[in-house]
Amino acid sequence: MRTVVVPALDTAWETRDAEIPEVTAGQVLVRVHASGICGTDVLITQGKLSFGVGFPMALGHEGAGEVVAVGDGVSSREVGDRVGIVTLQKACGVCAWCRRGEPLDFVTAANCESPVLTGMNVPGTHAGYVAVPAEATVPLPDGLSYEHAAPIMCVGYTAWAGLRRASPQPGDRVAVSGIGGLGHLAVQYAKAAGFTTIAVTRSPDKQELARELGADVVVSDGAQLREAGGADVLLNTNGSNQAVSDAMQGLAPRGRLVLMGIAFDALSVTNMQMVMNSVQILGSAHNGTRYLVEALSIAGEGKVTPMVDVFDKEHAADAYRHTAAGKSRFRTVISFA
């Protein structure tokens, strides 16, 4: 098979030949058709994130493909099934965190002593084939292409799970700060769920696009968000906490801020605003597989469609540079078809 490898820290990606992995008991072998490049892949390549595994390594945790073999004891999947591959394959089951009976979500990924993470500490989906536990796969809706399913496996999952985490009520207004890979899906999910949706972006070229994606209102900053009536839920998808602080000017009393984008600068909030208005700040990533299934189902119904730039596997190095330079509108997908 052909696999995409990061040879060493902060180096160009390479496409190489590799042996097709053998399927063992409890596993399925998935022929990968499409694998999305996540911002996390860029951060791992650059050394800004590490999960304890050295280079060379094959990244990728937004994989979608077809089951081509099943191991002994597998009854939940069959050859020919169309599946997506989840990020957290399994937890160790024996550490103090796991003994609490916590769900397989990103909180478990962060607190389990030995989590198994696709493309982070075990071989990822930037490859022609990948062997994973059967329970680390989810069925794909028939109407959803592999190229569109791939981003839903992480960034779409994150967008929908963050909205659900905020528990919006009928009549609530939902704002999305940042219209990028995560934000362009968050706008679509909020609109698909029936909420008045406001996009917050300073980029003039994204304002009309935000309306096309379903935003009822488009504003440039938190002051304009407040003037437009504010938001009960503010979904932050930015890579900047300065943008979060600004957008919070438009958060309504008893509003919920959901942090989903990864940022490395400090988040500054005003104590009086928080206390007197009972504002909540929630962190959110992947909040349980059922939300992933919901996210895929909504996309399968055609209510949400990722905007993707597709690169052939032989041009994976170009795909990485495209993503790292912020040129993708809005997700980059590697095709292994």
Buried (B, 14 or more C-beta within 10 A) or exposed (E): BBBBBBEEEEEEBEBBEBEBBEBEEBBBBBBBBBBBBBBBBBBBBEEEBEBEEEBEBBBBBBBBBBBBBBBEEBEEBEEEBBBBBBBBBBBEEEBEBBEEEEEBBBBBBEBBEEBBBBBBBBBBBBBBBBBBBBBBBBBBBEEBBBBBBBBBBBBBBBBBBBBBBBEBEEEBBBBBBBBBBBBBBBBBBBBBBEBBBBBBBEEEEBBEBBBEBBBBBBBBBBEBBBEBEBBBBBBBBBBBBEBBBBBBBBBBEEBBBBBBBBBEEEBEBEEEEBEEBEBBBBEBBBBBBEBBBBBBBBBBEEBBBBBBBBBBBEBBBBBBBBBBEEEBBBBBBBBBE
